[in-house]
Amino acid sequence: MSPKKKTDTDPALGKSLLHSMILQRRFEEKVAEAYALGKIGGFCHLYIGQEAVSTGIISLLRDDDYVLTTYRDHGQAIVRGMTPRSVMAELFGRIDGCSRGKGGSMHLFDRHVNFLGGHGIVGGHIPLATGVGFAIKYRGGDQVVVCFMGEAAVNNGAFHESLNMAGLWRLPVVYVIENNGYGMGTAVSRASSIKDMYKRGETYSIASTDVDGQDVWAVRDAMQDAIDRARKDYSPTLLEVRTYRYMGHSMSDAVSGTYRTKEELETYRKRDPINLLKAQLMAEKVIKDADVEAMEKEIAATVQDSWDFADASPEPPIEALYEDVLVETTT
Amino acid sequence: MPLITYRDALNQALREEMHRDDRVFLMGEEVGVYNGAYKVSKGLLEEFGEMRVVDTPITELGFAGVGVGAAMVGLRPVVEFMTWNFALLALDQVVNAAAKMLYMSGGQFPMPIVFRGPNGAALQLSAQHSQAWESWLAHIPGLKVITPGTPYDAKGLLKSAIRDDNPVMVLEGEMLYNIKGEVPDEDYTIPLGKAELKREGDHCSIITSGKMVLVAMQVADTLAKEGIRIDVVDLRTIRPMDVEAITASVRKTNRAVVLEEGWEVCGIGAQVVDYIQRDCFDHLDAPVLRVHQADVPMPYAKAIEKAAKPDAAKTIAAVKKVMYIEA
């Protein structure tokens, strides 16, 4: 793992990053169970294996910054501060879900923590994030907006139109490419004419780089540069984070054996982001086995609590069907 | 009362609303330095500056989405499409983002955004520049769709659209920009969802909107000379449609013709006819007829383009048919 910056050497920080990553992992494992039992329906895209990305990026944000992401949004939602209860209840389609049961897995939203979704159309949210950046500049603020996307979205028209405007108008957007090697079942080499997705940013006059996404400290370093750049003079960044997902594209997708081999999956597991951080913290004597055990136990309880909460929450009543199509105007 | 053009009425609405609320800004191709492709935004860049009057690259999907994103965090964008034909490229943002955001977020993110621009045919602009988009947009829950047909309606409806906290689609018309009408100097708004009777009569209803309103008024004035009295119901808002105004008229006249700019199949008129047959079945003395564009992409050559479009002659023929009068 990378050497940590001076600001990152506080042991409490390392522990909190580890805690966050483990919480996301165990939460997603529980979600898989719930899906298999039929408590979660529709499409469900798990974040397992990519925890260093969500954690590394979002842990540096201020409360008044903004996050937009794809349908693979559970991990990012939790790091951003949405409670496991509100996320699980949304996945179960219950009224206490963050989107009141109206969105589901792909449409987690929480305006209290500036989590602006949870979007289902590949590339569709990239112009939205660009618009949030426009609004920040319009108001003369110094907030930053993070826009997560998969590497397959980089080939999409919406990406190009957005980055052109961000580069032209100088908007404080950090575009984060989570390159996990596959756009659903299609390997990057079969979908993209170039291998290094971040190079697309250079063509839009945007600072662009890539980073090892399994190393939470490296992700943080790269993200801090991007944040500084945005707050200083509204400069955007394109950051390609190389990561890997252990589960299939969604719960409907085979884990391996169709478009990727079991061997490939096992190779990537050797650089598991949680294990890497754990090993480092243990080597530095920041944590011991007993600490990890305690953490896992507490996290298991939190995750079980979110399940129990979700299960006890009622489904939206029939009246909810017609609610929130339009708002009553106030101006 | 001042007599001004539809174009100037829109310009006044934009100017007044941008003064009233500094969250309102205009964005689109050529809206700034060029003063607007159709000069609707003339003078606004000079008055408000380039942060509030934003010239965009030719990227409808991109800048429509920028507007939606800005609306998510509380700005009030007015996104101009140079014509609604180009908006086809942006429909993912209009439909999958703007229309659905409030609902799928469980009520957290209202969309106070306006998308506006000229709709439908002009003269010899050919197939790709001549489509009427009402029915595609009116199909979508979560959107409001308005079609002002006069300068007075244009100013009042656009102001309401900008003040509305929901996504409002404003369908104008290149052929309307030059028409003149009386428009008060002072601030006024017209509520969305309310039709207006532009002519009153008890023999037959013509239900219409947008560019066709002038045609319908001409038809009413022509037929009046023959003693035929027409109720012209100008919908003004396509979604939500003022069903009560439609049915009140048809219950009075017992006969109806729907005059619309778009194509027949699944056009707006089909919806109007559904409302009528549902609520006025026992009042009808004849089937409801529709006058609409020929079921073809718009051709270029002058005479066949004219033949493709709905017009006064076709409307008069339809009225006489439902009245069982010899044409």
Contacts between the chains, C-beta under 8 A, distances in Angstrom:
chain1	res1	chain2	res2	distance
A	66	B	73	7.0
A	68	B	69	7.9
A	97	B	106	7.3
A	98	B	106	7.1
A	99	B	104	6.3
A	99	B	105	5.4
A	99	B	106	3.8
A	99	B	108	7.3
A	100	B	106	3.2
A	100	B	107	6.7
A	101	B	106	7.2
A	102	B	103	5.8
A	102	B	104	5.7
A	102	B	105	7.5
A	102	B	106	4.7
A	102	B	107	8.0
A	103	B	104	4.4
A	103	B	105	6.3
A	103	B	106	6.4
A	107	B	104	4.3
A	107	B	105	6.8
A	109	B	104	7.6
A	109	B	105	3.8
A	109	B	106	6.9
A	109	B	108	5.2
A	109	B	109	6.5
A	110	B	108	7.3
A	111	B	105	7.8
A	111	B	108	4.6
A	111	B	109	6.7
A	116	B	72	5.7
A	116	B	73	7.8
A	116	B	109	7.2
A	117	B	101	7.8
A	117	B	104	7.9
A	117	B	105	6.7
A	117	B	109	7.9
A	118	B	104	8.0
A	118	B	105	8.0
A	119	B	97	7.7
A	120	B	96	7.5
A	121	B	92	6.0
A	121	B	96	5.4
A	124	B	65	7.4
A	124	B	92	5.6
A	124	B	93	7.2
A	124	B	96	6.0
A	124	B	97	6.5
A	125	B	97	7.7
A	126	B	65	7.4
A	127	B	61	6.7
A	127	B	62	5.1
A	127	B	63	7.6
A	127	B	64	7.1
A	127	B	65	2.2
A	127	B	66	5.6
A	127	B	68	7.2
A	127	B	69	6.5
A	127	B	93	6.3
A	128	B	65	5.4
A	128	B	66	7.9
A	128	B	68	5.5
A	128	B	69	3.7
A	128	B	72	6.5
A	128	B	93	7.9
A	128	B	97	6.2
A	129	B	69	6.1
A	130	B	62	7.3
A	130	B	65	6.9
A	130	B	66	5.2
A	130	B	69	6.2
A	131	B	65	6.2
A	131	B	66	3.9
A	131	B	67	6.1
A	131	B	68	6.0
A	131	B	69	2.2
A	131	B	70	4.3
A	131	B	71	7.5
A	131	B	72	7.2
A	131	B	77	8.0
A	132	B	69	4.6
A	132	B	70	7.0
A	132	B	72	6.5
A	132	B	73	5.4
A	133	B	69	7.7
A	134	B	66	5.5
A	134	B	69	7.1
A	134	B	70	5.3
A	135	B	69	7.1
A	135	B	70	4.3
A	135	B	73	4.7
A	135	B	74	7.3
A	135	B	75	5.0
A	136	B	73	7.9
A	137	B	51	7.9
A	138	B	25	7.0
A	138	B	51	5.8
A	138	B	70	7.2
A	138	B	75	6.3
A	157	B	61	6.3
A	158	B	61	5.8
A	158	B	62	6.8
A	158	B	65	6.7
A	158	B	92	7.8
A	161	B	57	7.5
A	161	B	59	4.0
A	161	B	61	5.8
A	161	B	62	2.8
A	161	B	63	7.7
A	161	B	65	7.9
A	162	B	62	5.6
A	162	B	65	7.1
A	162	B	66	7.7
A	164	B	57	6.2
A	164	B	59	7.0
A	164	B	62	7.2
A	165	B	56	7.4
A	165	B	57	6.7
A	165	B	59	7.2
A	165	B	62	5.9
A	165	B	63	7.1
A	165	B	66	6.4
A	168	B	57	7.2
A	323	B	107	6.9
A	324	B	102	5.2
A	324	B	103	5.0
A	324	B	105	8.0
A	324	B	106	6.6
A	324	B	107	4.0
A	325	B	102	7.1
A	325	B	103	5.7
A	325	B	141	5.2
A	325	B	142	5.5
A	326	B	102	7.2
A	326	B	142	6.8
A	326	B	144	7.4
A	326	B	166	4.8
A	327	B	102	6.4
A	327	B	107	7.9
A	327	B	110	4.6
A	327	B	165	4.8
A	327	B	166	6.0
A	328	B	165	7.7
A	329	B	163	6.5
A	329	B	164	5.0
A	329	B	165	4.7
A	329	B	166	7.2
A	330	B	165	6.3
A	331	B	21	7.1
A	331	B	112	7.8
A	331	B	163	4.5
A	331	B	164	7.9
A	331	B	165	6.8
